[in-house]
Amino acid sequence: MTKTDERSLETLEVPWPDRMIVHLQMPPAKGLEVMADAPNDKNNHYLLMDILLVDDNPGDVRMVVEALKEALPAARLSVAIDGVDAVRFLRREGRYYKAPRPDLILLDLRLPKMSGFDVLSEIKRDPDLGRIPIVVQTSSEAPADVQRAYSLHANCYITKPIDLDEFCRTMRVLAEFWVKIAKLPDGGAHGKSN
């Protein structure tokens, strides 16, 4: 099932009831000035980024989608709504055999079937997956959760802002850091199979 909204340039594909891929596309370039400047932009490649969001809250998923439209318009977002499917997706098991290898994982801690801590531990123990940066993005501000996430080798811990504007600002900062400043393993997969 595919739905395209011309105004937001958002494509939602829902191949399975528990997984959604959101492609956030750049608007087409208009005018020769934009085209002439494009080759000079050495950061154009960073716009193509695969992100896996692991979150079971539809409201939080929607906030990430809205924030990414503003912060990283060309990102491809895959969503797993529980920990078991997140691990299956990353290992390309079963129906996820064609899943893209994400450049970045946004992980909630409170998940059904398998907690975010267990997902984090599972990923970081796997030599093939352990290099993927993981941003824990959760509502918990508990110091014990922060300590535990970092002890399991999370790359970053963020408390989810409740306000959409603040959430968008946080996503802009994340996008700026992970695509312009940080160096991703193997240069970043950017949607290619590893």
N, C-alpha and C positions, 0 to 999 in steps of 0.2 A: 504494500500500500504506500503510495507516495502522495504528498500534499505539498504544493508550492504556493507560497505567498509572495507575490511580486513585490509588494512594498517592503517587506523585511528581508527579501532574498534568502529566505530560510527554507530548506527542504527537510522534511521529516520522513524517514523511512522506518517502518515498523515491521521488520521481517518476522519477528516472533513477539508474542505478547509481553515478554519480559525483557526485551532489548530494543533500544531505539538508537538509531544513528542520526545525528543532526549535522548536516553540512551547512556551514555558515559561509556564504560565498561573497567575494568582493564584487561590488557593482562594476559593470563594464567601464573601462577607461573611455573618456570622451575628450576629443581634441588632441591635436598633434603635440601640444606642449607636454601633456601628461605622458604620452608615448615616448617623446624624446627624452624625458627625464627618467623613465623607468630603467633603462640599462645602467644609468649612473647610480641607482640605489642598490648598494651592495647588500642590503638587508632584505631584498625582495623574497629570498628563499625562505626566510623564517615564517612567512605567512602560512605556509603549508605545514600544519602541525596536527598530528593525530593525538587526541586527548581521550583517555578513558575516565569517565566519571562513574564512581561507585557510590550510589546514593539511592535509598528507597523512598525518599520524600519527594512527591511530584512537584511541590512548591519550590523546593530547593533546586531541583533539576531545572525548572523553568527559570529560576533566578540565574543559574549558571549560563543557560542558553542566552538569556537577555544580556548578561554581562559580557559574554564572549562575542556577541554580535557587535558590541561597541569596542571591546578591547582587542580582539583577535578575529577579525571578520572572516578569514579564510580557514579557520580551524575546522577540523572534522572531529565531531564529538560522538563517541560511542558511550552508551549508558548501560551499566549493569545494576540491577536493583537488589541484588543480594550478594553476599560474599562468595558463595559457591560458584555462581555463574561468573563472577569476576575472575576467579582463578581459572575456570574452564575457558573463558574468553582469552585470557592471557596465554594459556597453554595450547590454544587452538584445538580444543577437544570437541568431539561430536559436531553439533550444528555450528560451532564457531571455527570450523577448520579454515575458513577464509578471513578470519578476523585480522584487521590491521594491527601491527605492533605499535602500541602507543609511544609517543615521545615523552609523555607526561601522564601521571595518574593522579586524579583528585579523589581522595578516599575519605568517606565518612566513617566514623567509628561504630555507630549504632546501626547495625545491619541485621536483617534476618538470615537465618541458616548458618552463618559464619560471621563472627564479629570482625570489625575493621582491624582490630589488633591481630587476629588470626590470619587475615588476608595479608596484612603487612609482613608478618612473620614468614608466611608461606612464600611470598614474592622474594623477600630479601635472602631467603635460604637457597633459592634457585639461581644457579650461576648464569643462566640465560636471561632471566627476568630481573635479577637483583640490581642491574645497572640502571633500570628505568627509574627516573626521579619520581618520588611519591610525596605529594603535598597532602597532609592530613588536613581536611577541611571539615570541621565539626562544630556542634553547638556547645560542646563541653569546654569549660574553662578550668576544670579540676587539675591542680598541679600534678596529681598522680597520673592522670591521663597524658599530660604533656611529657612527663618523665618516661612513662612506659613507651609512648610513641617514638621518642628519640632513642631509647634503649633498643628498640627494634629496628633502628636505622631509617626512620622517616627523614626525608630531606628538608621538611618544613612542617610547621604546625600552625594552623590558622583557625581562630574562632570565627565562625560564620557571622557576618554582620546581618542584622535583621532587616535593616533599611536597604531598599533596592539601590539607591544612589551610592551608599557606602559599599554595598556588595560590588557594584560596577567599578568603583574606584579600586577596591581590593583586587579585582580581576585584572584591571589595567596594570596595576603594579606587578602582579604575578606574571602577566604576559610579557611586560617590559623586561622583567628579570630573566624569565626562562627562555625567551626567544632572542633577546638582544645582548644580554650580559653573560649569562651562564653558558658554558660549553656543554652540550649534550653528548652522552656517550656515542661513539661512532659517528659524530657529527649530527646526530638526530636522524631517526628513520624517515620522518616526514612522509608517512603513508606507505613506504616501501616495505616489502616483506623482508624480515631478517633471516 
